[in-house]
Amino acid sequence: QLSHIGHPIICDPIYVIKNSYGINSQMLVAKRLHFVHPIKNFELIIEKKLSSEFQDLMKKLIRENG
């Protein structure tokens, strides 16, 4: 688990950490998933644009942690 290695998920309901970022939902996001369909055996690639809330949080974290 990410919390165990020092990288907790913000707002995780089990491993809750307080955050000073004003975030009220979990920040665990997959930008791209790539796998083979288990029954039909064809490749699936699913991509999603990261939300502006997630992008803003990443910018803050990068500034704070260099």
All heavy atoms as TSV, in Angstrom:
chain	resi	resn	atom	element	x	y	z
A	1	GLN	N	N	0.815	-1.175	0.000
A	1	GLN	CA	C	0.000	0.000	0.000
A	1	GLN	C	C	0.863	1.243	0.000
A	1	GLN	O	O	1.913	1.280	0.625
A	1	GLN	CB	C	-0.935	-0.037	1.185
A	1	GLN	CG	C	-2.061	-1.000	0.927
A	1	GLN	CD	C	-2.445	-1.766	2.183
A	1	GLN	OE1	O	-1.840	-1.636	3.214
A	1	GLN	NE2	N	-3.463	-2.572	2.053
A	2	LEU	N	N	0.409	2.225	-0.724
A	2	LEU	CA	C	1.181	3.450	-0.882
A	2	LEU	C	C	1.465	4.148	0.434
A	2	LEU	O	O	2.520	4.740	0.614
A	2	LEU	CB	C	0.470	4.378	-1.857
A	2	LEU	CG	C	0.446	3.880	-3.305
A	2	LEU	CD1	C	-0.451	4.771	-4.156
A	2	LEU	CD2	C	1.830	3.827	-3.878
A	3	SER	N	N	0.542	4.076	1.374
A	3	SER	CA	C	0.755	4.716	2.668
A	3	SER	C	C	1.966	4.114	3.382
A	3	SER	O	O	2.750	4.811	4.001
A	3	SER	CB	C	-0.498	4.564	3.524
A	3	SER	OG	O	-0.338	5.240	4.739
A	4	HIS	N	N	2.117	2.805	3.257
A	4	HIS	CA	C	3.220	2.094	3.907
A	4	HIS	C	C	4.591	2.555	3.405
A	4	HIS	O	O	5.550	2.586	4.159
A	4	HIS	CB	C	3.063	0.585	3.697
A	4	HIS	CG	C	4.141	-0.229	4.316
A	4	HIS	ND1	N	4.245	-0.397	5.674
A	4	HIS	CD2	C	5.164	-0.904	3.753
A	4	HIS	CE1	C	5.310	-1.149	5.923
A	4	HIS	NE2	N	5.872	-1.468	4.783
A	5	ILE	N	N	4.680	2.951	2.144
A	5	ILE	CA	C	5.966	3.391	1.594
A	5	ILE	C	C	6.116	4.914	1.579
A	5	ILE	O	O	6.978	5.459	0.914
A	5	ILE	CB	C	6.227	2.806	0.185
A	5	ILE	CG1	C	5.169	3.265	-0.817
A	5	ILE	CG2	C	6.313	1.293	0.238
A	5	ILE	CD1	C	5.477	2.902	-2.268
A	6	GLY	N	N	5.236	5.585	2.326
A	6	GLY	CA	C	5.366	7.028	2.468
A	6	GLY	C	C	4.691	7.857	1.404
A	6	GLY	O	O	4.966	9.047	1.261
A	7	HIS	N	N	3.775	7.249	0.635
A	7	HIS	CA	C	3.060	7.957	-0.418
A	7	HIS	C	C	1.554	7.708	-0.303
A	7	HIS	O	O	0.945	7.100	-1.171
A	7	HIS	CB	C	3.562	7.521	-1.797
A	7	HIS	CG	C	5.009	7.750	-2.013
A	7	HIS	ND1	N	5.529	9.004	-2.205
A	7	HIS	CD2	C	6.043	6.898	-2.033
A	7	HIS	CE1	C	6.838	8.909	-2.355
A	7	HIS	NE2	N	7.177	7.642	-2.244
A	8	PRO	N	N	0.941	8.179	0.790
A	8	PRO	CA	C	-0.487	7.918	0.986
A	8	PRO	C	C	-1.349	8.638	-0.053
A	8	PRO	O	O	-0.957	9.666	-0.587
A	8	PRO	CB	C	-0.759	8.467	2.384
A	8	PRO	CG	C	0.286	9.504	2.581
A	8	PRO	CD	C	1.501	9.020	1.838
A	9	ILE	N	N	-2.503	8.070	-0.314
A	9	ILE	CA	C	-3.457	8.666	-1.241
A	9	ILE	C	C	-4.266	9.702	-0.468
A	9	ILE	O	O	-4.829	9.403	0.587
A	9	ILE	CB	C	-4.384	7.591	-1.828
A	9	ILE	CG1	C	-3.558	6.573	-2.611
A	9	ILE	CG2	C	-5.468	8.222	-2.698
A	9	ILE	CD1	C	-4.326	5.330	-2.976
A	10	ILE	N	N	-4.314	10.916	-0.995
A	10	ILE	CA	C	-5.068	11.978	-0.332
A	10	ILE	C	C	-6.537	11.578	-0.239
A	10	ILE	O	O	-7.135	11.132	-1.211
A	10	ILE	CB	C	-4.903	13.312	-1.077
A	10	ILE	CG1	C	-3.450	13.791	-0.971
A	10	ILE	CG2	C	-5.856	14.370	-0.539
A	10	ILE	CD1	C	-3.146	15.029	-1.772
A	11	CYS	N	N	-7.103	11.707	0.963
A	11	CYS	CA	C	-8.510	11.406	1.271
A	11	CYS	C	C	-8.863	9.920	1.171
A	11	CYS	O	O	-10.032	9.571	1.031
A	11	CYS	CB	C	-9.465	12.234	0.411
A	11	CYS	SG	S	-9.355	13.983	0.770
A	12	ASP	N	N	-7.889	9.042	1.269
A	12	ASP	CA	C	-8.167	7.609	1.301
A	12	ASP	C	C	-8.993	7.319	2.556
A	12	ASP	O	O	-8.594	7.691	3.653
A	12	ASP	CB	C	-6.858	6.828	1.342
A	12	ASP	CG	C	-7.064	5.329	1.283
A	12	ASP	OD1	O	-7.849	4.810	2.110
A	12	ASP	OD2	O	-6.450	4.675	0.444
A	13	PRO	N	N	-10.166	6.666	2.435
A	13	PRO	CA	C	-11.029	6.458	3.596
A	13	PRO	C	C	-10.455	5.477	4.630
A	13	PRO	O	O	-10.868	5.493	5.774
A	13	PRO	CB	C	-12.324	5.912	2.990
A	13	PRO	CG	C	-11.908	5.304	1.702
A	13	PRO	CD	C	-10.746	6.133	1.209
A	14	ILE	N	N	-9.496	4.655	4.260
A	14	ILE	CA	C	-8.911	3.701	5.197
A	14	ILE	C	C	-7.651	4.260	5.839
A	14	ILE	O	O	-7.466	4.201	7.050
A	14	ILE	CB	C	-8.610	2.362	4.495
A	14	ILE	CG1	C	-9.919	1.734	4.016
A	14	ILE	CG2	C	-7.867	1.403	5.438
A	14	ILE	CD1	C	-9.757	0.506	3.167
A	15	TYR	N	N	-6.757	4.798	5.033
A	15	TYR	CA	C	-5.499	5.344	5.524
A	15	TYR	C	C	-5.557	6.863	5.426
A	15	TYR	O	O	-4.827	7.481	4.669
A	15	TYR	CB	C	-4.320	4.794	4.723
A	15	TYR	CG	C	-4.265	3.296	4.759
A	15	TYR	CD1	C	-4.771	2.540	3.712
A	15	TYR	CD2	C	-3.738	2.637	5.863
A	15	TYR	CE1	C	-4.736	1.153	3.756
A	15	TYR	CE2	C	-3.702	1.255	5.912
A	15	TYR	CZ	C	-4.203	0.520	4.852
A	15	TYR	OH	O	-4.170	-0.842	4.915
A	16	VAL	N	N	-6.461	7.448	6.172
A	16	VAL	CA	C	-6.738	8.883	6.085
A	16	VAL	C	C	-5.513	9.703	6.464
A	16	VAL	O	O	-4.860	9.449	7.458
A	16	VAL	CB	C	-7.918	9.265	6.999
A	16	VAL	CG1	C	-8.162	10.753	6.966
A	16	VAL	CG2	C	-9.169	8.510	6.595
A	17	ILE	N	N	-5.190	10.672	5.611
A	17	ILE	CA	C	-4.177	11.664	5.967
A	17	ILE	C	C	-4.832	13.026	5.855
A	17	ILE	O	O	-5.682	13.249	4.996
A	17	ILE	CB	C	-2.931	11.598	5.058
A	17	ILE	CG1	C	-3.280	11.934	3.609
A	17	ILE	CG2	C	-2.246	10.270	5.153
A	17	ILE	CD1	C	-2.089	12.287	2.768
A	18	LYS	N	N	-4.471	13.906	6.749
A	18	LYS	CA	C	-4.972	15.271	6.633
A	18	LYS	C	C	-4.249	15.924	5.472
A	18	LYS	O	O	-3.085	15.654	5.208
A	18	LYS	CB	C	-4.712	16.031	7.917
A	18	LYS	CG	C	-5.543	15.535	9.080
A	18	LYS	CD	C	-5.300	16.357	10.314
A	18	LYS	CE	C	-6.159	15.837	11.439
A	18	LYS	NZ	N	-5.976	16.578	12.679
A	19	ASN	N	N	-4.953	16.771	4.759
A	19	ASN	CA	C	-4.310	17.477	3.661
A	19	ASN	C	C	-4.631	18.957	3.744
A	19	ASN	O	O	-5.684	19.347	4.201
A	19	ASN	CB	C	-4.710	16.883	2.304
A	19	ASN	CG	C	-6.127	17.222	1.894
A	19	ASN	OD1	O	-6.366	18.312	1.394
A	19	ASN	ND2	N	-7.059	16.314	2.086
A	20	SER	N	N	-3.681	19.746	3.311
A	20	SER	CA	C	-3.845	21.197	3.338
A	20	SER	C	C	-4.106	21.734	1.938
A	20	SER	O	O	-3.874	22.897	1.670
A	20	SER	CB	C	-2.579	21.841	3.923
A	20	SER	OG	O	-1.458	21.490	3.130
A	21	TYR	N	N	-4.600	20.871	1.058
A	21	TYR	CA	C	-4.783	21.243	-0.340
A	21	TYR	C	C	-6.241	21.518	-0.693
A	21	TYR	O	O	-6.552	21.838	-1.831
A	21	TYR	CB	C	-4.237	20.142	-1.251
A	21	TYR	CG	C	-2.800	19.812	-0.954
A	21	TYR	CD1	C	-2.453	18.654	-0.284
A	21	TYR	CD2	C	-1.790	20.685	-1.333
A	21	TYR	CE1	C	-1.134	18.358	-0.005
A	21	TYR	CE2	C	-0.468	20.399	-1.061
A	21	TYR	CZ	C	-0.150	19.230	-0.389
A	21	TYR	OH	O	1.156	18.946	-0.104
A	22	GLY	N	N	-7.146	21.362	0.265
A	22	GLY	CA	C	-8.558	21.607	-0.024
A	22	GLY	C	C	-9.178	20.524	-0.884
A	22	GLY	O	O	-10.180	20.756	-1.549
A	23	ILE	N	N	-8.610	19.336	-0.876
A	23	ILE	CA	C	-9.107	18.227	-1.681
A	23	ILE	C	C	-10.067	17.400	-0.837
A	23	ILE	O	O	-9.770	17.053	0.296
A	23	ILE	CB	C	-7.933	17.333	-2.159
A	23	ILE	CG1	C	-6.910	18.147	-2.947
A	23	ILE	CG2	C	-8.438	16.145	-2.952
A	23	ILE	CD1	C	-7.411	18.755	-4.215
A	24	ASN	N	N	-11.227	17.069	-1.407
A	24	ASN	CA	C	-12.234	16.310	-0.674
A	24	ASN	C	C	-12.538	14.950	-1.298
A	24	ASN	O	O	-13.505	14.304	-0.931
A	24	ASN	CB	C	-13.530	17.117	-0.580
A	24	ASN	CG	C	-13.329	18.381	0.229
A	24	ASN	OD1	O	-12.720	18.354	1.287
A	24	ASN	ND2	N	-13.802	19.492	-0.288
A	25	SER	N	N	-11.729	14.533	-2.268
A	25	SER	CA	C	-11.924	13.233	-2.893
A	25	SER	C	C	-10.569	12.573	-3.099
A	25	SER	O	O	-9.540	13.232	-3.096
A	25	SER	CB	C	-12.651	13.381	-4.233
A	25	SER	OG	O	-11.883	14.161	-5.126
A	26	GLN	N	N	-10.581	11.248	-3.268
A	26	GLN	CA	C	-9.333	10.525	-3.456
A	26	GLN	C	C	-8.610	11.011	-4.710
A	26	GLN	O	O	-9.226	11.318	-5.716
A	26	GLN	CB	C	-9.587	9.029	-3.590
A	26	GLN	CG	C	-9.908	8.361	-2.296
A	26	GLN	CD	C	-9.951	6.852	-2.431
A	26	GLN	OE1	O	-9.498	6.285	-3.407
A	26	GLN	NE2	N	-10.513	6.203	-1.440
A	27	MET	N	N	-7.298	11.047	-4.625
A	27	MET	CA	C	-6.485	11.474	-5.758
A	27	MET	C	C	-5.673	10.286	-6.270
A	27	MET	O	O	-4.456	10.282	-6.265
A	27	MET	CB	C	-5.546	12.615	-5.340
A	27	MET	CG	C	-6.252	13.915	-5.088
A	27	MET	SD	S	-6.714	14.710	-6.647
A	27	MET	CE	C	-8.459	14.860	-6.431
A	28	LEU	N	N	-6.378	9.263	-6.677
A	28	LEU	CA	C	-5.763	8.090	-7.288
A	28	LEU	C	C	-6.353	7.994	-8.680
A	28	LEU	O	O	-7.542	7.733	-8.845
A	28	LEU	CB	C	-6.062	6.832	-6.482
A	28	LEU	CG	C	-5.542	5.524	-7.063
A	28	LEU	CD1	C	-4.010	5.554	-7.129
A	28	LEU	CD2	C	-6.014	4.344	-6.244
A	29	VAL	N	N	-5.537	8.233	-9.692
A	29	VAL	CA	C	-6.030	8.346	-11.057
A	29	VAL	C	C	-5.124	7.576	-12.006
A	29	VAL	O	O	-3.908	7.597	-11.863
A	29	VAL	CB	C	-6.061	9.837	-11.495
A	29	VAL	CG1	C	-6.504	9.966	-12.926
A	29	VAL	CG2	C	-6.962	10.640	-10.585
A	30	ALA	N	N	-5.727	6.891	-12.958
A	30	ALA	CA	C	-4.971	6.264	-14.037
A	30	ALA	C	C	-5.201	7.099	-15.287
A	30	ALA	O	O	-6.340	7.262	-15.733
A	30	ALA	CB	C	-5.429	4.839	-14.271
A	31	LYS	N	N	-4.134	7.636	-15.838
A	31	LYS	CA	C	-4.255	8.398	-17.080
A	31	LYS	C	C	-4.431	7.453	-18.263
A	31	LYS	O	O	-5.154	7.742	-19.208
A	31	LYS	CB	C	-3.013	9.262	-17.293
A	31	LYS	CG	C	-3.095	10.079	-18.546
A	31	LYS	CD	C	-1.896	10.949	-18.745
A	31	LYS	CE	C	-2.065	11.661	-20.073
A	31	LYS	NZ	N	-1.052	12.612	-20.353
A	32	ARG	N	N	-3.781	6.281	-18.176
A	32	ARG	CA	C	-3.843	5.336	-19.289
A	32	ARG	C	C	-3.853	3.914	-18.752
A	32	ARG	O	O	-3.063	3.561	-17.887
A	32	ARG	CB	C	-2.621	5.526	-20.178
A	32	ARG	CG	C	-2.619	4.681	-21.414
A	32	ARG	CD	C	-1.428	5.073	-22.286
A	32	ARG	NE	N	-1.568	4.555	-23.606
A	32	ARG	CZ	C	-0.715	3.699	-24.156
A	32	ARG	NH1	N	0.345	3.311	-23.485
A	32	ARG	NH2	N	-0.923	3.262	-25.372
A	33	LEU	N	N	-4.784	3.104	-19.256
A	33	LEU	CA	C	-4.839	1.681	-18.946
A	33	LEU	C	C	-4.662	0.914	-20.246
A	33	LEU	O	O	-5.231	1.281	-21.276
A	33	LEU	CB	C	-6.184	1.307	-18.321
A	33	LEU	CG	C	-6.526	1.971	-16.998
A	33	LEU	CD1	C	-7.960	1.621	-16.601
A	33	LEU	CD2	C	-5.557	1.551	-15.919
A	34	HIS	N	N	-3.889	-0.165	-20.190
A	34	HIS	CA	C	-3.596	-0.942	-21.390
A	34	HIS	C	C	-3.606	-2.418	-20.992
A	34	HIS	O	O	-2.825	-2.840	-20.151
A	34	HIS	CB	C	-2.222	-0.535	-21.912
A	34	HIS	CG	C	-1.818	-1.222	-23.173
A	34	HIS	ND1	N	-0.583	-1.066	-23.718
A	34	HIS	CD2	C	-2.481	-2.052	-24.001
A	34	HIS	CE1	C	-0.491	-1.766	-24.823
A	34	HIS	NE2	N	-1.635	-2.376	-25.007
A	35	PHE	N	N	-4.530	-3.182	-21.565
A	35	PHE	CA	C	-4.593	-4.604	-21.240
A	35	PHE	C	C	-5.263	-5.375	-22.368
A	35	PHE	O	O	-5.826	-4.795	-23.293
A	35	PHE	CB	C	-5.311	-4.839	-19.909
A	35	PHE	CG	C	-6.724	-4.311	-19.848
A	35	PHE	CD1	C	-7.798	-5.126	-20.128
A	35	PHE	CD2	C	-6.960	-2.992	-19.483
A	35	PHE	CE1	C	-9.098	-4.639	-20.062
A	35	PHE	CE2	C	-8.248	-2.496	-19.400
A	35	PHE	CZ	C	-9.320	-3.322	-19.692
A	36	VAL	N	N	-5.183	-6.697	-22.296
A	36	VAL	CA	C	-5.825	-7.579	-23.272
A	36	VAL	C	C	-7.131	-8.072	-22.658
A	36	VAL	O	O	-7.157	-8.550	-21.521
A	36	VAL	CB	C	-4.908	-8.761	-23.633
A	36	VAL	CG1	C	-5.617	-9.732	-24.568
A	36	VAL	CG2	C	-3.617	-8.254	-24.270
A	37	HIS	N	N	-8.221	-7.956	-23.433
A	37	HIS	CA	C	-9.526	-8.406	-22.963
A	37	HIS	C	C	-9.430	-9.895	-22.630
A	37	HIS	O	O	-8.960	-10.694	-23.446
A	37	HIS	CB	C	-10.589	-8.166	-24.045
A	37	HIS	CG	C	-11.979	-8.372	-23.560
A	37	HIS	ND1	N	-12.531	-9.620	-23.412
A	37	HIS	CD2	C	-12.924	-7.479	-23.189
A	37	HIS	CE1	C	-13.770	-9.496	-22.976
A	37	HIS	NE2	N	-14.035	-8.199	-22.835
A	38	PRO	N	N	-9.873	-10.309	-21.426
A	38	PRO	CA	C	-9.667	-11.694	-20.994
A	38	PRO	C	C	-10.486	-12.742	-21.745
A	38	PRO	O	O	-10.114	-13.909	-21.771
A	38	PRO	CB	C	-10.071	-11.660	-19.516
A	38	PRO	CG	C	-10.991	-10.493	-19.402
A	38	PRO	CD	C	-10.501	-9.489	-20.414
A	39	ILE	N	N	-11.569	-12.350	-22.381
A	39	ILE	CA	C	-12.398	-13.323	-23.092
A	39	ILE	C	C	-12.226	-13.204	-24.598
A	39	ILE	O	O	-12.014	-14.195	-25.298
A	39	ILE	CB	C	-13.887	-13.152	-22.704
A	39	ILE	CG1	C	-14.058	-13.448	-21.213
A	39	ILE	CG2	C	-14.783	-14.055	-23.560
A	39	ILE	CD1	C	-15.419	-13.132	-20.648
A	40	LYS	N	N	-12.298	-11.987	-25.112
A	40	LYS	CA	C	-12.253	-11.773	-26.559
A	40	LYS	C	C	-10.839	-11.649	-27.092
A	40	LYS	O	O	-10.629	-11.609	-28.301
A	40	LYS	CB	C	-13.085	-10.558	-26.934
A	40	LYS	CG	C	-14.553	-10.750	-26.568
A	40	LYS	CD	C	-15.395	-9.613	-27.039
A	40	LYS	CE	C	-16.844	-9.893	-26.688
A	40	LYS	NZ	N	-17.756	-8.896	-27.197
A	41	ASN	N	N	-9.853	-11.555	-26.191
A	41	ASN	CA	C	-8.437	-11.551	-26.536
A	41	ASN	C	C	-8.042	-10.433	-27.507
A	41	ASN	O	O	-7.275	-10.637	-28.424
A	41	ASN	CB	C	-8.016	-12.915	-27.093
A	41	ASN	CG	C	-6.514	-13.091	-27.055
A	41	ASN	OD1	O	-5.861	-12.641	-26.126
A	41	ASN	ND2	N	-5.972	-13.726	-28.054
A	42	PHE	N	N	-8.589	-9.237	-27.300
A	42	PHE	CA	C	-8.113	-8.108	-28.084
A	42	PHE	C	C	-7.594	-7.027	-27.144
A	42	PHE	O	O	-7.953	-6.961	-25.972
A	42	PHE	CB	C	-9.183	-7.562	-29.048
A	42	PHE	CG	C	-10.413	-7.021	-28.388
A	42	PHE	CD1	C	-10.479	-5.704	-27.948
A	42	PHE	CD2	C	-11.533	-7.824	-28.230
A	42	PHE	CE1	C	-11.622	-5.200	-27.356
A	42	PHE	CE2	C	-12.683	-7.323	-27.626
A	42	PHE	CZ	C	-12.722	-6.017	-27.190
A	43	GLU	N	N	-6.711	-6.218	-27.682
A	43	GLU	CA	C	-6.042	-5.194	-26.897
A	43	GLU	C	C	-6.975	-4.011	-26.634
A	43	GLU	O	O	-7.648	-3.531	-27.535
A	43	GLU	CB	C	-4.811	-4.733	-27.672
A	43	GLU	CG	C	-3.950	-3.766	-26.949
A	43	GLU	CD	C	-2.705	-3.434	-27.751
A	43	GLU	OE1	O	-2.836	-2.908	-28.879
A	43	GLU	OE2	O	-1.625	-3.708	-27.243
A	44	LEU	N	N	-6.991	-3.568	-25.385
A	44	LEU	CA	C	-7.772	-2.397	-25.005
A	44	LEU	C	C	-6.830	-1.334	-24.456
A	44	LEU	O	O	-5.983	-1.623	-23.611
A	44	LEU	CB	C	-8.783	-2.749	-23.910
A	44	LEU	CG	C	-9.974	-3.575	-24.336
A	44	LEU	CD1	C	-10.674	-4.151	-23.119
A	44	LEU	CD2	C	-10.942	-2.715	-25.112
A	45	ILE	N	N	-6.982	-0.127	-24.946
A	45	ILE	CA	C	-6.238	1.007	-24.421
A	45	ILE	C	C	-7.262	2.085	-24.087
A	45	ILE	O	O	-8.017	2.523	-24.958
A	45	ILE	CB	C	-5.206	1.543	-25.433
A	45	ILE	CG1	C	-4.200	0.450	-25.791
A	45	ILE	CG2	C	-4.503	2.779	-24.875
A	45	ILE	CD1	C	-3.250	0.825	-26.922
A	46	ILE	N	N	-7.293	2.453	-22.829
A	46	ILE	CA	C	-8.241	3.459	-22.367
A	46	ILE	C	C	-7.437	4.632	-21.833
A	46	ILE	O	O	-6.576	4.457	-20.974
A	46	ILE	CB	C	-9.149	2.886	-21.267
A	46	ILE	CG1	C	-9.899	1.666	-21.796
A	46	ILE	CG2	C	-10.104	3.949	-20.742
A	46	ILE	CD1	C	-10.556	0.830	-20.726
A	47	GLU	N	N	-7.708	5.827	-22.367
A	47	GLU	CA	C	-6.995	7.016	-21.921
A	47	GLU	C	C	-7.993	8.061	-21.451
A	47	GLU	O	O	-9.085	8.179	-21.996
A	47	GLU	CB	C	-6.136	7.585	-23.046
A	47	GLU	CG	C	-4.991	6.673	-23.417
A	47	GLU	CD	C	-4.043	7.308	-24.415
A	47	GLU	OE1	O	-3.232	8.138	-23.982
A	47	GLU	OE2	O	-4.141	6.975	-25.603
A	48	LYS	N	N	-7.582	8.800	-20.429
A	48	LYS	CA	C	-8.446	9.840	-19.885
A	48	LYS	C	C	-7.607	11.076	-19.603
A	48	LYS	O	O	-6.496	10.983	-19.079
A	48	LYS	CB	C	-9.092	9.348	-18.588
A	48	LYS	CG	C	-9.997	10.359	-17.956
A	48	LYS	CD	C	-10.564	9.859	-16.645
A	48	LYS	CE	C	-11.451	10.966	-16.109
A	48	LYS	NZ	N	-11.815	10.790	-14.746
A	49	LYS	N	N	-8.143	12.220	-19.932
A	49	LYS	CA	C	-7.469	13.463	-19.603
A	49	LYS	C	C	-7.570	13.677	-18.101
A	49	LYS	O	O	-8.617	13.451	-17.491
A	49	LYS	CB	C	-8.122	14.625	-20.341
A	49	LYS	CG	C	-7.433	15.938	-20.093
A	49	LYS	CD	C	-8.106	17.068	-20.848
A	49	LYS	CE	C	-7.394	18.360	-20.500
A	49	LYS	NZ	N	-8.137	19.532	-20.852
A	50	LEU	N	N	-6.471	14.085	-17.487
A	50	LEU	CA	C	-6.478	14.340	-16.054
A	50	LEU	C	C	-7.307	15.585	-15.763
A	50	LEU	O	O	-7.234	16.578	-16.488
A	50	LEU	CB	C	-5.051	14.530	-15.546
A	50	LEU	CG	C	-4.131	13.325	-15.716
A	50	LEU	CD1	C	-2.718	13.686	-15.291
A	50	LEU	CD2	C	-4.639	12.147	-14.917
A	51	SER	N	N	-8.089	15.538	-14.694
A	51	SER	CA	C	-8.941	16.681	-14.343
A	51	SER	C	C	-8.073	17.884	-13.983
A	51	SER	O	O	-6.922	17.748	-13.566
A	51	SER	CB	C	-9.833	16.328	-13.152
A	51	SER	OG	O	-9.059	16.217	-11.972
A	52	SER	N	N	-8.637	19.057	-14.110
A	52	SER	CA	C	-7.892	20.269	-13.757
A	52	SER	C	C	-7.557	20.272	-12.270
A	52	SER	O	O	-6.494	20.739	-11.865
A	52	SER	CB	C	-8.677	21.522	-14.147
A	52	SER	OG	O	-9.914	21.547	-13.482
A	53	GLU	N	N	-8.444	19.707	-11.432
A	53	GLU	CA	C	-8.178	19.613	-9.993
A	53	GLU	C	C	-6.923	18.763	-9.743
A	53	GLU	O	O	-6.056	19.136	-8.956
A	53	GLU	CB	C	-9.378	18.997	-9.282
A	53	GLU	CG	C	-9.198	18.862	-7.784
A	53	GLU	CD	C	-10.381	18.195	-7.105
A	53	GLU	OE1	O	-10.973	17.259	-7.670
A	53	GLU	OE2	O	-10.702	18.629	-5.986
A	54	PHE	N	N	-6.813	17.646	-10.445
A	54	PHE	CA	C	-5.654	16.767	-10.285
A	54	PHE	C	C	-4.391	17.444	-10.812
A	54	PHE	O	O	-3.335	17.400	-10.176
A	54	PHE	CB	C	-5.897	15.439	-11.005
A	54	PHE	CG	C	-4.864	14.409	-10.707
A	54	PHE	CD1	C	-4.985	13.597	-9.590
A	54	PHE	CD2	C	-3.757	14.246	-11.522
A	54	PHE	CE1	C	-4.018	12.640	-9.310
A	54	PHE	CE2	C	-2.792	13.306	-11.246
A	54	PHE	CZ	C	-2.927	12.489	-10.127
A	55	GLN	N	N	-4.490	18.093	-11.961
A	55	GLN	CA	C	-3.335	18.789	-12.530
A	55	GLN	C	C	-2.847	19.903	-11.613
A	55	GLN	O	O	-1.642	20.064	-11.411
A	55	GLN	CB	C	-3.680	19.355	-13.914
A	55	GLN	CG	C	-3.856	18.272	-14.963
A	55	GLN	CD	C	-4.203	18.853	-16.317
A	55	GLN	OE1	O	-3.723	19.910	-16.693
A	55	GLN	NE2	N	-5.050	18.160	-17.060
A	56	ASP	N	N	-3.776	20.658	-11.035
A	56	ASP	CA	C	-3.402	21.731	-10.102
A	56	ASP	C	C	-2.710	21.170	-8.873
A	56	ASP	O	O	-1.709	21.714	-8.399
A	56	ASP	CB	C	-4.634	22.532	-9.678
A	56	ASP	CG	C	-5.223	23.360	-10.811
A	56	ASP	OD1	O	-4.530	23.557	-11.837
A	56	ASP	OD2	O	-6.384	23.800	-10.669
A	57	LEU	N	N	-3.228	20.062	-8.343
A	57	LEU	CA	C	-2.609	19.438	-7.182
A	57	LEU	C	C	-1.189	18.970	-7.520
A	57	LEU	O	O	-0.259	19.175	-6.737
A	57	LEU	CB	C	-3.445	18.259	-6.685
A	57	LEU	CG	C	-2.819	17.466	-5.541
A	57	LEU	CD1	C	-2.620	18.335	-4.300
A	57	LEU	CD2	C	-3.667	16.243	-5.223
A	58	MET	N	N	-1.013	18.366	-8.674
A	58	MET	CA	C	0.324	17.898	-9.080
A	58	MET	C	C	1.303	19.070	-9.166
A	58	MET	O	O	2.452	18.957	-8.719
A	58	MET	CB	C	0.255	17.162	-10.423
A	58	MET	CG	C	-0.474	15.835	-10.353
A	58	MET	SD	S	0.236	14.674	-9.161
A	58	MET	CE	C	1.852	14.451	-9.841
A	59	LYS	N	N	0.868	20.194	-9.709
A	59	LYS	CA	C	1.736	21.372	-9.794
A	59	LYS	C	C	2.151	21.839	-8.403
A	59	LYS	O	O	3.315	22.167	-8.169
A	59	LYS	CB	C	1.030	22.500	-10.555
A	59	LYS	CG	C	0.902	22.232	-12.033
A	59	LYS	CD	C	0.084	23.323	-12.713
A	59	LYS	CE	C	-0.232	22.953	-14.135
A	59	LYS	NZ	N	-1.143	23.903	-14.764
A	60	LYS	N	N	1.186	21.867	-7.456
A	60	LYS	CA	C	1.500	22.275	-6.082
A	60	LYS	C	C	2.507	21.317	-5.451
A	60	LYS	O	O	3.463	21.757	-4.797
A	60	LYS	CB	C	0.221	22.297	-5.228
A	60	LYS	CG	C	-0.704	23.428	-5.524
A	60	LYS	CD	C	-1.964	23.325	-4.671
A	60	LYS	CE	C	-3.014	24.328	-5.097
A	60	LYS	NZ	N	-4.268	24.171	-4.359
A	61	LEU	N	N	2.293	20.026	-5.631
A	61	LEU	CA	C	3.193	19.037	-5.034
A	61	LEU	C	C	4.599	19.118	-5.619
A	61	LEU	O	O	5.590	19.000	-4.900
A	61	LEU	CB	C	2.623	17.636	-5.198
A	61	LEU	CG	C	1.340	17.344	-4.413
A	61	LEU	CD1	C	0.751	15.996	-4.820
A	61	LEU	CD2	C	1.616	17.379	-2.928
A	62	ILE	N	N	4.689	19.364	-6.913
A	62	ILE	CA	C	5.995	19.491	-7.562
A	62	ILE	C	C	6.717	20.725	-7.042
A	62	ILE	O	O	7.905	20.681	-6.738
A	62	ILE	CB	C	5.847	19.513	-9.100
A	62	ILE	CG1	C	5.436	18.120	-9.590
A	62	ILE	CG2	C	7.134	19.983	-9.770
A	62	ILE	CD1	C	4.979	18.069	-11.023
A	63	ARG	N	N	5.983	21.837	-6.921
A	63	ARG	CA	C	6.614	23.067	-6.377
A	63	ARG	C	C	7.123	22.843	-4.957
A	63	ARG	O	O	8.215	23.286	-4.601
A	63	ARG	CB	C	5.596	24.209	-6.377
A	63	ARG	CG	C	5.471	24.925	-7.711
A	63	ARG	CD	C	4.759	26.269	-7.563
A	63	ARG	NE	N	3.453	26.181	-6.924
A	63	ARG	CZ	C	2.302	26.026	-7.569
A	63	ARG	NH1	N	2.278	25.936	-8.884
A	63	ARG	NH2	N	1.162	25.966	-6.904
A	64	GLU	N	N	6.339	22.150	-4.144
A	64	GLU	CA	C	6.706	21.933	-2.749
A	64	GLU	C	C	7.857	20.941	-2.578
A	64	GLU	O	O	8.645	21.054	-1.656
A	64	GLU	CB	C	5.511	21.427	-1.942
A	64	GLU	CG	C	4.445	22.469	-1.736
A	64	GLU	CD	C	3.243	21.899	-0.993
A	64	GLU	OE1	O	3.282	20.746	-0.538
A	64	GLU	OE2	O	2.246	22.631	-0.881
A	65	ASN	N	N	7.920	19.964	-3.469
A	65	ASN	CA	C	8.886	18.877	-3.305
A	65	ASN	C	C	9.996	18.860	-4.336
A	65	ASN	O	O	10.833	17.961	-4.326
A	65	ASN	CB	C	8.147	17.537	-3.291
A	65	ASN	CG	C	7.170	17.470	-2.151
A	65	ASN	OD1	O	7.563	17.450	-1.009
A	65	ASN	ND2	N	5.879	17.445	-2.448
A	66	GLY	N	N	9.971	19.850	-5.232
A	66	GLY	CA	C	11.007	19.988	-6.239
A	66	GLY	C	C	11.142	18.817	-7.102
A	66	GLY	O	O	11.957	18.407	-7.731
